[in-house]
């Protein structure tokens, strides 16, 4: 379950399951809404919104790929038109979970992601769609979780983004 939760959160925040592949979908800049159903009978659907762009997604993907502390890694990827299929492996302590993530982009305004975890009959499904312009008070990277709390993917601890050297 923990591996699925990790993959679900990553999928929601990044709009697309193709993140581990570094293949950034060309998405319309603005507010996106992602609704996720884990397939678990007692787990309600969850919706998050995020102000994003293709450039922001690339930054998040690059940071994720370079972080040696990430428990998940990509073990394979293939492309067929607008569909990306990737194999992932996540390690939490002594537990290893393997998943197949299928992402289908529809233009630059919709992304459908399915996470099939090895050995599980349930499938986590995320539907992401472009909603419109980012509302006042939200900047690129801001997301509002199912609990209504706002954070930012570039500095999730609430701090300021790191300063850049000249």
N, C-alpha and C positions, 0 to 999 in steps of 0.2 A: 504494500500500500504506500509506503514512504517513497519508493521510486516513482510510482504513478503520480503521487502528489507533486513531487519535484518536477516531473515532466509536464504535468498539467499547468503548474504555475509558470514554468518557463514558456510554455506554449502560449498561455494567455498574455503574459507580459510582452512577449516578442511578436505577437500577432501570428507568427508562422512557425510551424514545426521544422521548417528547413533551416532553422538557426544554426544547428550544429554543423551543418554542411558549409556554412559561410555563404550560402546562396541567398542573397537578400532579395526578397520579392520587391518589385517596383510598386510601392503602395502610395496612394494619394495622401499628401500631407494633411493632417488634421486629426479629428477625434474619431477613434475606433472603439467599437463595443465588441467584446468577446464573451460569449456564453458557453460555458463548459458543463458537460454532463459526464460524470465519471463512470456511469453505468452501474454503480453500486446502488442497490435498492433503497438504502437509508441515507444516501447522500444527495442533498438537493442540488439542483443546477445552480451554478454560480456565474455571476456576470461582473466583469471588470471593464472599465473604460480607460483609454490611454490616448494621450496626445502624442502622435508619432509621425515619422517620415522615413523615407528610404535611408537617408544618411544616418539618422539616429539608430535605426535597426542595424546598419553596418557597424557602427561604433559599439553597440551592445554585443553583437556577434563577435567582433574582434576581441573585446575584453574577455568574453566568455572563453573563447578558444585559447587565449594566452594564460588563463588563470589555472595554475597547477592544482589548486585546491578543489576544483570542480569534481564532483563525484561521478559525473557522466562523461562518456566519450563516444564519438562516432566510430563505428566499426565498418560502415559501408554506406554508399549513397548511389542512387541512380536517378536519371531524369528521363521523362517521356512527355514532351510538350510542357504543359502547365502543371504537371504532376511531378513531385519530388518524393522519392521513397528512401528512407534512411534506416539503418540499423544502429541502435544505440545500446550501450552497456553502462549501467550505473552500479557503483559499489558503495554500500553503506555498512561499514564495519565488515563483518564476515559475509554479508548478504549481497549477492550479485543478481541484478535483474536485467533482462534483455528485452528490448522493445523494438517494434517496427513502427515507424512514424510515417504516415502518408499525408502529404500536404498538396492541396489543389488550390491554385489561385485562379480566381475569375476576374480577369482584367486587373485593375488596380484598386478595386473597391470591395472585394470579398475574398476570404481565405477559409477553406474547410480543412481541418486537421483531425486525423484519427490516430490514436495511440493504442497499438495492440501489444500488450505485455505478455511475454512468453509464459505459458502455463496458466493464464487467466482467461476465463470465458467472456469477461466484460471488456468493453472497448470505451476508451475515453474519447469523446467527440467535442471539438471546439469549433464554433462558428464565429468568425470575425467579420465585421462589416464596417465600412466607412459610414460615419454618422453626419459629419459636416465639419465646419471650421472649429478649431479649438476655442472653447469658451473663455471669456475674460477670467483672469486669475489662474489659468493653466498654461504651462509652457511645455515645449517639447520634452518628453521623458516623464512628465507627470502622469500618474495613473491613480485611479480610485478603485480600491479593492471592494470585494463583496461586503465588507464591514463598513464601507463608506469613508474609510480613511484614505487620505491622499499621501502619496510618496513619489519619489522620482527614481527611475531605474539607473540613472547615472550617479546618484548619491543617495542610496536608500536609507542611510542612517539619519537623514534629515539635515546633514551638514551641507556645506557649500561644495560645489564641484572643485576638484583639485586645480590649483593655479597652474598655468602653463608657463614654462620658461621662455624668455624672449628669444 
